[in-house]
Amino acid sequence: MEVQQLQDVILTTPAPDNNHVFYKENLIGTLLAIFGHFVISIALNLQKYSHIRLAGLKDPRSYFKTKTWWFGLLLMILGEIMVFSSYAFAPLSLIVPLSAVSLIASSLIGIIFIKEKWKPKEFFRRYILSFVGCGLTIIGIYLLVTFGPNSHEKMTGDVIVRHLVSWPYLVYTLVEILAFCSLLYFYKQKNANYMIVILLLVALLGSTTVVSVKAVAGMIIVSIQGSMQLGYPIFYVMFVCMVATAIAQASYLSQASQLYDSALISSVNYIVSTSIAICAGAIFYVDFYGEDVLHLCMFSLGILLAFLGAFLITRTKKKKKTFEPYVTMSSLSGLQSMHDNGNAIQPDFGSFSYGTLQNNDSFSEIYTPATLPVVTEEASPATQDHNKTE
């Protein structure tokens, strides 16, 4: 009788609620990512404020000798650690889109604290765009957190290896390598310096970076919890991939910033990189396995709202005006043709024709000297009388 009662108690006892545990881990990862990106944006604006202050006061000190700049650097390191740790708790597809928080924070800090100045005609329009963009991004983040993927798996060495050699990820890696090589060929050999080409290179590298970051962060957290994972070779393989792709990613972003406006780069890079990173997370870590249609649709809506909000936020940033000289060599076709023919505009010192332009048929045909009319002045009466007296 007692055995039967014990069996009934065991059968009727509810199992641990894994969904509650997963929700708690998602919440921890989400908060770490949000606060991490917020701290990073504060750090960047502190360093920007340090540069602006030194330039305004004409301080002879370098920016790295100020306390404000070093405090910003410490905050940046703290924020990066928080973002890095967030990948160990929440799914990759949920953490990656949360980088839009840095765009919201930078926009608000730039308007309120740094007090960026606008013309009266542009202020109202840009203020409305910034407000609407922040609102759409916040709604998108709420939908992402509420309807995001809920898959959780301990990042052990065996799990990482199993995901790495799975045929969906092997096919994805092959397609990614072919696409990267093709884009790199057009960029280097064909001089296709289009912004989308460069940012696609950044996004493909970034997808490998975030996959490696989640693996490294997850294995570190599991090791801290008591199950040592740092002895697996896959940990060091992922660590090398993370560092190498991050450095290459920064290099291509630097090249893009030299050719195009930084505000446009921020929005397009966020959209392209987030899309490809979500695809990589869905394939490698199977983030959306078992999710119903409602969650997938609402998550997609949150992504679209975050993209639209990020685009509107970056539209409010000032565009840098590049200085253009009044006269450029390219605008004078005749002078440019002289360079193309190997002729020097000004001969070397000591030559016979120093101080004069060399004779060039093409140059003389294009630029013929203007002839001024000769005006003969009639002698005044006083001058005529003077000549008669002589």
C-alpha positions in Angstrom: 0.0 0.0 0.0 2.8 2.4 0.9 4.7 1.5 -2.3 1.6 2.3 -4.3 1.1 5.7 -2.6 4.8 6.5 -3.3 4.4 5.7 -7.0 1.3 7.9 -7.2 3.2 10.8 -5.6 6.1 10.4 -8.0 3.8 10.2 -11.1 1.7 13.2 -9.9 4.7 15.4 -9.0 5.2 18.0 -11.7 8.5 18.0 -13.6 10.8 21.0 -13.3 9.6 23.8 -15.5 12.4 24.1 -18.1 10.6 26.9 -19.8 10.9 29.0 -16.6 14.7 28.3 -16.5 15.1 29.1 -20.2 13.1 32.3 -19.7 15.4 33.3 -16.8 18.5 32.7 -18.9 17.0 34.6 -21.8 16.3 37.5 -19.5 19.9 37.5 -18.1 21.4 37.4 -21.6 19.0 40.1 -22.9 19.8 42.5 -20.0 23.5 41.9 -20.3 23.4 42.7 -24.0 21.2 45.8 -23.6 23.2 47.3 -20.7 26.4 46.3 -22.5 25.5 48.2 -25.7 24.3 51.1 -23.7 27.6 51.3 -21.7 29.5 51.1 -25.0 27.6 54.0 -26.5 28.3 56.1 -23.4 32.0 55.2 -23.6 32.2 56.2 -27.3 30.4 59.5 -26.6 32.7 60.3 -23.7 35.7 59.8 -25.9 34.0 62.0 -28.6 33.4 64.6 -25.9 37.1 64.5 -25.0 38.1 65.1 -28.6 35.6 68.0 -29.0 36.7 69.6 -25.7 40.4 69.5 -26.6 39.7 71.0 -30.0 37.5 73.8 -28.6 40.0 74.8 -25.9 43.1 74.4 -28.1 44.6 72.2 -25.4 48.1 71.0 -26.5 47.6 67.7 -24.7 46.8 64.5 -26.6 43.4 62.9 -26.1 44.8 59.8 -24.4 46.3 62.0 -21.7 42.8 63.1 -20.4 40.9 61.3 -17.7 37.6 61.5 -19.7 39.1 59.5 -22.6 40.5 56.8 -20.2 37.2 56.6 -18.3 35.5 56.1 -21.7 38.0 53.3 -22.5 37.3 51.5 -19.2 33.5 51.7 -19.8 34.0 50.3 -23.3 35.9 47.3 -22.0 33.2 46.8 -19.4 30.4 47.0 -22.0 32.2 44.6 -24.4 32.6 42.0 -21.5 28.9 42.3 -20.8 28.0 41.8 -24.5 30.4 38.9 -24.7 28.9 37.2 -21.6 25.3 37.6 -23.0 26.0 35.1 -25.8 26.5 32.4 -23.2 23.0 32.8 -21.8 20.6 33.6 -24.6 20.4 32.4 -28.2 22.5 34.0 -30.8 19.6 35.1 -32.9 18.2 37.0 -30.0 21.4 38.8 -28.9 22.6 40.0 -32.3 19.7 42.4 -33.1 20.0 44.0 -29.7 23.0 46.1 -31.0 20.3 48.6 -32.1 20.4 49.8 -28.4 23.7 51.5 -29.1 22.1 53.5 -32.0 19.3 54.7 -29.7 21.7 55.6 -26.9 24.1 57.4 -29.2 21.3 59.4 -30.8 19.9 60.5 -27.5 23.3 61.3 -25.9 24.3 63.3 -29.0 21.2 65.5 -28.8 21.0 65.9 -25.0 24.5 65.9 -23.6 26.9 66.7 -26.5 24.3 69.2 -27.8 24.9 68.7 -31.5 23.8 71.9 -33.3 21.4 71.9 -36.3 20.0 74.6 -38.4 16.6 75.8 -37.4 15.0 74.5 -40.6 16.5 71.0 -40.1 16.1 70.6 -36.3 12.4 69.9 -36.2 12.5 67.4 -39.1 15.5 65.6 -37.7 14.1 65.6 -34.2 10.9 63.9 -35.4 12.8 61.3 -37.4 15.0 60.5 -34.4 12.0 60.2 -32.1 10.1 58.0 -34.5 13.2 55.8 -35.2 13.8 55.3 -31.4 10.2 54.4 -30.9 10.1 51.8 -33.7 13.4 50.3 -32.5 12.1 50.0 -28.9 8.9 48.3 -30.2 11.0 46.0 -32.3 13.3 45.1 -29.4 10.3 44.3 -27.2 8.9 41.9 -29.9 12.3 40.3 -30.2 12.6 39.7 -26.5 9.0 38.5 -26.2 8.9 36.2 -29.2 12.6 35.4 -29.6 13.9 31.8 -29.8 13.9 29.8 -26.7 16.5 27.1 -27.5 19.2 26.5 -24.9 22.0 24.0 -25.0 25.2 23.8 -22.9 28.1 24.8 -24.9 30.4 21.9 -24.3 33.2 20.8 -26.6 31.3 17.8 -27.9 28.2 19.9 -28.6 30.2 22.5 -30.6 32.0 19.7 -32.6 28.6 18.1 -33.4 27.2 21.3 -34.7 30.3 22.2 -36.6 30.3 18.9 -38.6 26.5 18.9 -39.3 25.7 18.9 -43.0 23.5 22.0 -42.9 26.3 24.1 -41.5 28.9 22.5 -43.8 26.7 23.5 -46.8 26.2 27.0 -45.3 30.0 27.3 -44.8 30.7 26.3 -48.4 28.2 28.8 -49.8 29.7 31.5 -47.5 33.2 30.8 -48.6 32.2 30.9 -52.3 30.3 34.2 -51.8 33.2 35.7 -49.8 35.8 34.8 -52.5 33.6 36.1 -55.3 33.0 39.5 -53.5 36.7 39.7 -52.6 37.6 39.1 -56.3 35.3 41.9 -57.5 36.5 44.2 -54.8 40.2 43.7 -55.2 40.6 42.8 -58.9 37.7 44.7 -60.5 37.8 47.7 -58.2 34.2 47.3 -57.3 34.3 49.8 -54.4 30.5 49.7 -53.8 29.3 50.1 -50.3 27.1 47.0 -50.4 30.1 44.8 -51.6 32.3 46.0 -48.7 29.5 45.6 -46.1 28.6 42.1 -47.4 32.3 41.1 -46.8 31.9 42.6 -43.3 28.7 40.7 -42.7 30.0 37.3 -43.9 33.0 37.7 -41.5 30.7 38.9 -38.8 28.6 35.8 -39.0 31.6 33.7 -38.3 32.6 36.0 -35.5 29.3 35.8 -33.6 29.2 32.0 -34.0 32.7 31.8 -32.6 31.9 34.2 -29.8 28.9 32.2 -28.6 31.0 29.0 -28.6 33.9 30.6 -26.7 31.7 32.4 -24.2 29.5 29.4 -23.6 32.5 27.1 -23.0 34.0 29.6 -20.5 30.7 29.8 -18.6 30.3 26.0 -18.5 34.0 25.8 -17.2 33.2 28.3 -14.5 30.2 26.3 -13.5 32.5 23.3 -12.8 32.7 21.3 -16.1 36.1 22.2 -17.6 35.9 22.7 -21.3 39.2 24.6 -22.0 41.0 21.4 -22.7 39.1 20.8 -25.9 41.0 21.8 -29.1 37.8 23.2 -30.5 37.9 26.0 -27.9 41.2 27.3 -29.3 40.0 26.9 -32.9 36.9 29.0 -32.2 39.0 31.6 -30.3 41.4 32.0 -33.3 38.5 32.3 -35.7 36.9 34.9 -33.4 40.0 37.1 -33.2 40.9 36.7 -36.9 37.5 37.5 -38.3 37.0 40.4 -35.9 40.3 42.0 -37.0 39.4 41.5 -40.7 35.9 42.9 -40.1 37.3 46.1 -38.5 39.7 46.5 -41.5 36.9 46.4 -44.1 34.8 48.7 -42.0 37.6 51.2 -41.9 37.9 51.0 -45.7 34.2 51.6 -46.1 34.3 54.6 -43.7 36.9 56.3 -45.9 34.7 56.0 -49.0 31.1 56.6 -47.7 29.2 58.4 -45.0 29.5 56.9 -41.5 25.8 57.3 -40.8 24.7 55.4 -43.9 27.3 52.7 -43.1 25.9 52.2 -39.6 22.4 51.5 -40.8 23.2 49.4 -43.8 25.8 47.4 -41.8 23.4 46.8 -39.0 20.7 45.5 -41.4 23.0 43.3 -43.5 25.1 41.9 -40.6 22.1 41.2 -38.4 20.3 39.3 -41.2 23.3 37.1 -42.1 24.2 36.5 -38.4 20.6 35.4 -37.6 20.8 32.9 -40.5 24.1 31.6 -39.2 22.7 31.2 -35.7 19.6 29.4 -37.0 21.8 27.0 -39.0 24.6 26.4 -36.6 22.8 26.4 -33.2 19.3 25.5 -34.6 17.8 28.5 -32.7 14.4 28.3 -34.2 13.8 24.5 -33.9 10.4 23.8 -32.5 9.1 27.4 -32.7 5.5 27.9 -33.8 4.4 30.1 -36.7 3.2 32.9 -34.4 6.5 33.3 -32.7 8.4 33.3 -36.0 6.1 35.9 -37.5 6.3 38.2 -34.5 10.0 37.8 -34.3 10.3 38.7 -38.0 8.1 41.8 -37.4 10.4 42.8 -34.6 13.4 42.5 -36.8 11.8 44.7 -39.5 10.8 47.4 -37.0 14.3 47.4 -35.6 15.7 47.8 -39.1 13.4 50.6 -40.0 14.1 52.4 -36.7 17.9 52.1 -37.1 17.6 53.5 -40.6 15.6 56.5 -39.4 18.0 57.1 -36.5 21.0 57.2 -38.7 19.2 59.6 -41.1 19.3 62.2 -38.4 23.1 62.3 -38.1 25.1 65.0 -39.8 27.0 64.3 -42.9 30.6 65.4 -43.1 31.4 67.9 -45.9 34.6 67.2 -47.7 36.7 70.1 -48.7 37.1 70.6 -52.4 39.7 73.0 -53.8 38.6 75.8 -56.1 40.7 74.5 -59.0 41.6 70.9 -59.5 43.9 69.3 -62.0 41.2 67.0 -63.2 39.0 69.9 -64.2 41.7 71.1 -66.7 41.7 68.6 -69.5 44.6 70.2 -71.3 46.9 70.1 -68.2 45.8 66.5 -67.5 46.7 65.5 -71.1 50.2 67.0 -70.6 50.7 64.7 -67.6 49.4 61.7 -69.6 51.9 62.4 -72.4 54.8 62.6 -69.9 55.3 66.4 -70.3 56.0 68.5 -67.3 54.1 71.7 -66.8 57.0 73.5 -65.3 60.5 72.5 -66.6 63.3 71.8 -64.2 65.4 74.6 -62.8 68.3 75.5 -65.0 66.8 74.5 -68.3 66.4 76.9 -71.2 62.7 77.3 -70.9 62.5 77.6 -67.1 59.8 80.0 -66.1 57.6 79.4 -69.2 55.2 76.6 -70.2 56.5 74.1 -72.7 55.1 74.3 -76.2 52.4 71.7 -76.5 50.1 71.5 -79.5 47.1 70.0 -77.7 47.5 72.6 -74.9 47.7 75.5 -77.5 44.7 74.3 -79.4 42.5 74.2 -76.3 43.8 77.3 -74.6 44.5 80.0 -77.3 45.6 83.3 -75.9 43.0 86.0 -76.1 43.9 89.0 -78.3 43.1 92.4 -76.9 42.0 95.2 -79.2 44.5 98.0 -79.7 43.0 101.3 -78.8 44.7 104.4 -80.3 44.5 107.5 -78.2 44.1 110.8 -80.0 46.5 113.5 -78.9 44.9 116.1 -76.8 45.0 119.8 -77.9 47.5 120.7 -75.2 49.9 118.0 -76.5 49.5 119.3 -80.1 50.3 122.9 -79.0 53.3 121.7 -77.1 54.6 119.9 -80.2 54.1 123.0 -82.3 56.1 125.2 -80.0 58.9 122.7 -80.1 
